[in-house]
Amino acid sequence: MSRLAGKVAIVTGAGQGLGLSFAKALAKEGAKITIAEFNAETGEKAVEELKAMGAEALFVQCDVSNEEQVKDVVTKTVETLGTVNILVNNAQASKPTASILETTYESMELAWKTGTVASFFFMQQCVPHMKESGYGRIINVCSDTGIDGMEKFAAYGSAKEAIRGLTRVAAREFGEFGITVNVVSPGALTPAAKLWMEKDPEGYRKTMEPVPLGRLGDPDVDIAPGVVFLASEEGRFMTGQTVFLNGGHTFGR
């Protein structure tokens, strides 16, 4: 039997890339999926792809930094699919990298509002439905850029680290309801990473040298199964944790 049969998941930023991989993996295990995506074209295509797999899926256009639009996503999900059991906060916008001295307030605001604040909004709206349904799994997404303090990632990295802090607080507050809250830190060969690898193979090789497994992970094969585990019954006793799906690029900390 599919591990997530009868469950309903919202995946943000799932029109493409990692978010789409997460949505597909959850759907393969029987979950009904809401794609919360800013880009209407990619969002609609993602839903078509999920329906072609035989999944029940819904697209709701959403600026995840807008609280009213977040409420609309959750309301439409409950009205159409019945409830919300699983939330994957994957969406994140950011501007080009820059040193701290060159980073603008606008860059900081964008990263924090679409990452940390958006995750906060979605948790606030989804948790009451998880409590009511008796099943809740929240999976947030952080980044090695914040964990390692990578240069020129002040806005993006700090927002991603704030998500880890928010996750730990949420894990303590929601644990009494049986709701787990975890973070994944993916090192994925996304379309953007593929372009970088093709454009600068030597740079890719040097970056991968210290990584024990020596490569970025395939979004579908290496990364998404970790999200499915956290969303499933098997992940029921793990909460407040950062799961490093990055080939060993960053060890637990």
Sequence and secondary structure as in RCSB ss.txt:
>XXXX:A:sequence
MSRLAGKVAIVTGAGQGLGLSFAKALAKEGAKITIAEFNAETGEKAVEELKAMGAEALFVQCDVSNEEQVKDVVT
KTVETLGTVNILVNNAQASKPTASILETTYESMELAWKTGTVASFFFMQQCVPHMKESGYGRIINVCSDTGIDGM
EKFAAYGSAKEAIRGLTRVAAREFGEFGITVNVVSPGALTPAAKLWMEKDPEGYRKTMEPVPLGRLGDPDVDIAP
GVVFLASEEGRFMTGQTVFLNGGHTFGR
>XXXX:A:secstr
  TTTT EEEEET SSHHHHHHHHHHHHTT EEEEEES HHHHHHHHHHHHHTT  EEEEE  TT HHHHHHHHH
HHHHHHS   EEEE        B GGG  HHHHHHHHIIIIIHHHHHHHHHHHHHHHHT EEEEEE  HHHHTT 
TTBHHHHHHHHHHHHHHHHHHHHHGGGTEEEEEEEE B  HHHHHHHHH HHHHHHHHTTSTT S B IIIIIHH
HHHHHHSGGGTT  S EEEESTTSS   
